[in-house]
């Protein structure tokens, strides 16, 4: 947790964290969807990967890193838009 306190309070760092964390979670969800037959149509697992950003954002707000939290929030909206485009198109 000491690393979180030393982290530079920048929106760009938050954007990077906010894109990296869901990418890892969605990669796990993709693997599960493609390797478990009963979850082949469970695209909403990707939303779970994006929802992890809420916990990450809360953690940074707790350490008074508001700009990092704003970057994570922006990344969450980007990920949600990508998911929406994936489902519609």
C-alpha positions in Angstrom: 0.0 0.0 0.0 3.0 2.3 0.4 3.5 2.2 -3.4 0.0 3.7 -3.8 0.9 6.6 -1.7 4.1 7.2 -3.7 2.3 7.0 -7.0 2.2 10.3 -8.9 -1.4 11.7 -8.8 -2.0 12.0 -12.6 -5.0 11.4 -14.8 -2.8 9.6 -17.3 -1.6 7.0 -14.7 -5.3 6.5 -13.8 -6.2 6.0 -17.4 -3.4 3.4 -17.8 -4.5 1.6 -14.7 -8.1 1.8 -15.7 -7.4 0.2 -19.0 -4.9 -2.4 -17.8 -7.0 -3.9 -15.0 -10.1 -4.5 -17.1 -8.0 -5.8 -20.0 -6.6 -8.5 -17.7 -10.0 -9.3 -16.2 -11.6 -9.4 -19.7 -8.8 -11.7 -20.9 -9.7 -14.1 -18.2 -13.4 -13.8 -19.0 -12.6 -14.4 -22.7 -10.7 -17.6 -21.8 -13.6 -18.8 -19.6 -16.2 -18.1 -22.3 -14.2 -19.9 -25.0 -13.3 -23.0 -22.9 -16.4 -23.6 -20.8 -19.2 -24.8 -23.0 -22.1 -23.7 -20.7 -20.7 -20.1 -20.7 -20.4 -19.7 -24.4 -23.1 -17.1 -24.6 -22.2 -15.3 -21.3 -20.9 -12.0 -22.8 -21.9 -10.2 -19.6 -18.8 -11.6 -17.9 -17.0 -8.8 -19.7 -19.1 -6.3 -17.7 -17.6 -8.0 -14.5 -14.2 -7.3 -15.9 -15.1 -3.6 -16.3 -16.8 -3.4 -12.9 -13.5 -4.2 -11.2 -12.6 -0.6 -12.0 -15.1 0.6 -9.4 -13.2 -1.1 -6.6 -9.9 0.1 -8.0 -11.2 3.7 -8.2 -12.5 3.5 -4.6 -9.1 2.4 -3.4 -7.4 5.4 -5.0 -10.0 7.8 -3.7 -9.3 6.4 -0.2 -5.6 7.5 -0.6 -6.7 11.0 -1.8 -5.5 10.3 -5.4 -8.4 12.0 -7.0 -6.8 12.5 -10.4 -5.9 8.8 -10.7 -9.6 8.0 -9.8 -10.7 10.4 -12.5 -8.5 8.6 -15.0 -9.9 5.2 -14.0 -13.5 6.6 -14.3 -12.6 7.9 -17.9 -11.2 4.4 -18.7 -14.4 2.8 -17.4 -16.5 4.9 -19.7 -14.2 4.0 -22.6 -14.5 0.3 -21.8 -18.2 0.5 -21.5 -18.5 2.2 -24.9 -16.3 -0.6 -26.4 -18.6 -3.2 -24.8 -21.7 -1.5 -26.1 -20.2 -1.3 -29.6 -19.3 -5.0 -29.4 -22.8 -6.0 -28.4 -24.6 -3.7 -31.0 -22.3 -4.1 -34.0 
